[in-house]
Amino acid sequence: MDWLTFFSKLIEHCTWPGILLFIAIRYRKTIVALASSLSSIKVGDFVDANFSREAAKIATVSEVELPPSGVDFEQQEVENKLLELPPRLAILDAWKIVENSIDEFIVNKNVGSTAMSSGYPSKLPPIRKISELRRAEYITAHQAEMLDSLRKLRNEVVHGPYGLEPSQVDAINYVKSALAFSNLFKMNINLDNK
């Protein structure tokens, strides 16, 4: 093998890895931003990576931000039943529990406009209910952001691309946060009824 053949074979074998390396270095910020925005990626049966930062962040913040509920066996039973479901269904059912608690709270406290407190708050979009609760100062701005994040995560599960499955850890984090919010609203209703 002469030098010319050696270098041509070397260039031939290094071209594609070199191009991929160039693209990775050149567009690293874009690739990192894209990867951090993913909630789940699955490539065949080999790679299954979950990027569940939002659900984990909400779970951590809700433990600190929301008042502890004590040992409530009914809530523990609801949590266990939700977590027995597939993650997608657990998230959807947990959001429904939060929404029902918000509706009950709005009716009980006569929050917002007459349309909201007339007994039909379920007809309004969740974002409006959250903003009305914030405007009436029943929840803090941070709690409103967390509720909105829960709503967005639920929407990603419902309207996300096919194959985007939340993991069991995502479901656990979401369910715990959702039930903490549900407890917040139920505790405020129960305090007024005593």
C-alpha positions in Angstrom: 0.0 0.0 0.0 1.5 3.3 -1.0 1.0 6.6 0.8 -1.6 7.9 -1.6 -3.9 4.9 -1.1 -3.3 5.0 2.7 -4.4 8.7 2.9 -7.4 8.2 0.6 -8.7 5.3 2.7 -8.1 7.3 5.9 -10.1 10.2 4.5 -12.8 7.8 3.3 -13.3 6.3 6.7 -13.1 9.6 8.7 -15.5 11.7 6.5 -18.8 10.8 8.2 -17.6 10.9 11.8 -15.9 14.2 11.0 -19.0 15.7 9.6 -21.1 14.5 12.6 -18.4 15.9 15.0 -18.4 19.2 13.1 -22.3 19.4 13.3 -22.3 18.5 17.0 -19.7 21.2 17.8 -21.1 23.8 15.5 -24.7 23.4 16.7 -24.2 22.2 20.3 -26.3 25.0 21.9 -29.2 24.3 19.6 -28.9 20.5 20.2 -28.7 21.0 24.0 -31.8 23.3 23.9 -33.7 20.8 21.8 -32.7 17.9 24.1 -33.7 19.8 27.2 -37.2 20.5 25.8 -37.9 16.9 25.2 -40.0 15.0 27.7 -39.4 11.6 26.3 -37.5 10.0 23.5 -37.5 6.4 22.4 -35.3 5.0 19.6 -36.3 1.4 18.8 -36.1 -1.0 21.7 -32.6 0.1 22.7 -32.7 3.7 23.8 -35.5 5.0 26.1 -34.6 8.2 27.8 -36.9 10.3 29.9 -36.3 14.0 30.6 -38.9 14.6 33.3 -37.5 17.8 34.8 -40.8 19.6 34.9 -42.7 16.9 36.8 -39.9 16.4 39.3 -39.5 20.2 39.8 -43.3 20.6 40.5 -43.2 17.7 42.9 -40.2 19.1 44.8 -41.7 22.6 44.9 -45.2 21.4 45.9 -43.7 19.5 48.9 -42.2 22.8 50.1 -44.8 25.3 49.0 -48.1 23.5 49.9 -49.2 22.8 53.5 -48.7 19.2 54.6 -52.0 17.3 54.9 -51.0 14.9 57.7 -51.8 11.2 57.4 -55.0 10.9 55.4 -55.8 7.3 54.6 -58.4 8.3 52.0 -55.9 10.3 50.1 -53.3 7.6 50.4 -55.8 5.1 49.0 -56.7 7.5 46.0 -52.9 7.9 45.4 -52.3 4.2 45.4 -55.3 3.6 43.0 -54.0 6.3 40.6 -50.5 4.9 40.6 -51.8 1.4 39.8 -53.0 2.8 36.5 -50.7 3.3 33.5 -48.8 6.6 33.8 -50.8 8.4 31.1 -54.2 7.6 32.8 -52.8 8.4 36.3 -51.8 11.9 35.1 -55.2 12.5 33.4 -57.2 11.3 36.5 -55.0 13.3 38.9 -55.7 16.4 36.9 -59.4 15.7 36.9 -59.2 15.5 40.8 -57.5 18.9 40.9 -60.0 20.4 38.5 -62.9 19.1 40.6 -61.4 20.5 43.8 -60.9 23.9 42.1 -64.6 23.8 40.9 -65.8 22.9 44.4 -63.7 25.6 45.9 -64.9 28.3 43.4 -68.5 27.4 44.1 -68.0 27.3 47.9 -66.1 30.6 48.1 -68.1 32.4 45.3 -64.8 33.3 43.5 -64.8 35.5 40.4 -67.6 36.5 38.1 -71.2 35.4 38.4 -70.6 32.8 35.6 -67.9 31.2 37.7 -69.7 31.1 41.0 -73.1 30.3 39.6 -72.5 26.6 40.0 -71.0 26.0 36.5 -67.3 26.7 36.9 -66.6 23.4 35.1 -67.6 25.1 31.8 -64.7 27.5 32.1 -61.1 26.7 30.9 -58.7 25.8 33.7 -56.4 28.8 32.9 -59.2 31.2 33.7 -60.1 29.4 37.0 -56.4 29.6 38.0 -56.2 33.3 37.2 -59.5 34.0 39.1 -58.1 32.2 42.2 -54.9 34.2 41.9 -56.8 37.5 41.4 -58.9 36.7 44.5 -55.7 36.0 46.4 -56.7 32.4 47.4 -53.4 31.2 45.9 -50.0 32.8 45.6 -48.4 33.7 42.3 -46.0 30.7 42.7 -48.9 28.3 43.3 -50.7 29.7 40.2 -47.5 29.0 38.2 -47.3 25.5 39.6 -51.0 24.8 38.8 -50.4 26.1 35.3 -47.4 23.8 34.9 -49.5 20.9 36.0 -52.1 21.9 33.4 -49.5 22.1 30.7 -48.0 18.8 31.6 -51.5 17.2 31.4 -52.0 18.9 28.0 -48.7 17.4 26.8 -49.8 14.0 27.8 -53.2 14.4 26.0 -52.1 16.3 22.9 -48.4 15.2 22.7 -47.1 13.2 19.8 -47.9 9.5 19.6 -45.4 7.4 21.4 -44.6 10.1 24.0 -45.2 8.1 27.2 -44.6 9.5 30.7 -42.7 7.2 32.9 -43.9 5.8 36.2 -41.7 8.3 38.1 -43.3 11.1 36.1 -46.7 9.8 37.1 -45.7 9.5 40.8 -44.4 13.1 40.8 -47.5 14.4 39.0 -50.0 12.5 41.2 -48.3 13.7 44.4 -48.3 17.3 43.3 -51.9 17.1 42.0 -53.2 15.6 45.2 -51.3 18.2 47.3 -53.2 20.9 45.4 -56.4 19.1 45.8 -55.8 18.9 49.5 -55.0 22.6 49.6 -58.4 23.5 48.2 -60.3 20.9 50.3 -58.6 22.1 53.5 -59.7 25.7 52.8 -63.3 24.5 52.2 -63.3 22.4 55.4 -61.8 25.2 57.5 -64.7 27.5 56.5 -67.3 24.8 57.1 -66.2 24.2 60.7 
